[in-house]
Amino acid sequence: DTAVKKFRRSAADFKLDIPELVRPPHVLERAVSYLEEWVMERDRQGPDPRFQSLPSPIPNPLDVYQFIWDRTRMIRKDFILQNYVGGPSNHCSATSTRVHERIARWHALCEHQLSHLEDYRSMQSQQNIQELGQTLKTLNQYYDDELGRSVKETTDTDGAFGVGFEIVQGPNPVDYNGASLRNDTTQREKRVITPQQKKQPSVTMGTSEPEMRGLYILLTLHNDGGMEVLTYVGQLCQTRPHVFRSKPVQLAFEIFKVILLLLA
């Protein structure tokens, strides 16, 4: 149910679009959950005994970054291989939207948390911003889907909608050596969507569209002297006024206007 794959490009001797090698959307969402729980936030469970023999029991943050950067690229690649690129003739779903939102949020967090490291600023910041930009562009295509599929759940192989558990090991997870890991079942249950709950119109996992739209504005502040942001915000105001009026978008736009005044 959970498969983490290293990024690879198609080549003459290796094809990526072999059906049995491409992970379906619900597996891709579980893979993101695994990376979040067991790699990004593994330190919440205390020191990892596998690193006790090293000079530092905490893995190098840049090594962790490179690992997740590589694996999330392959997650997005598997979506592309299944034609999840937005548009009426292509695929789009709430699952693909949530996965890309979680990946985008991780890239933005890394840009903030690792900016004090010289090696990160000199060698990896640019590639991180590029991947964040590509992820946000895909999200824009999902949000602009004419059929509104970015908020529509699809049934996975277990009969649940989306991922049954964002915490991939369920209510009683264990570490690689069998040791019990802490878990918050109350929060987990709030995130679960079952077929029974899906029948209730008020129940939805939703998306983070306002947050991601605002992040895109901040990322493109200086593109074309600010014209890209003005065009983007103008289209947003016309096509999705409720998103345009949201706090994240308004905050990002206010920052944009302040920067324009400072540069004037």
Salt bridges, closest charged atoms under 4 A:
GLU29 OE2 - ARG98 NE 2.89
GLU29 OE2 - ARG102 NH1 3.61
GLU36 OE1 - ARG102 NH2 2.75
GLU41 OE1 - ARG44 NE 3.67
ASP48 OD2 - ARG42 NE 3.92
ASP48 OD2 - ARG50 NH2 2.80
ASP70 OD2 - ARG71 NH1 3.09
ASP78 OD2 - LYS5 NZ 3.35
ASP78 OD2 - ARG23 NE 2.72
GLU118 OE1 - ARG121 NH2 2.46
GLU131 OE2 - ARG73 NE 3.69
GLU131 OE1 - ARG76 NH2 2.11
ASP144 OD1 - ARG213 NH2 2.79
ASP145 OD1 - ARG149 NH2 2.70
GLU153 OE2 - ARG98 NH1 2.68
GLU166 OE1 - ARG191 NE 2.68
ASP175 OD2 - ARG42 NH2 2.37
GLU209 OE2 - ARG213 NE 3.17
GLU209 OE2 - ARG240 NE 2.55
GLU211 OE1 - ARG105 NH2 2.93
GLU254 OE2 - LYS257 NZ 2.84
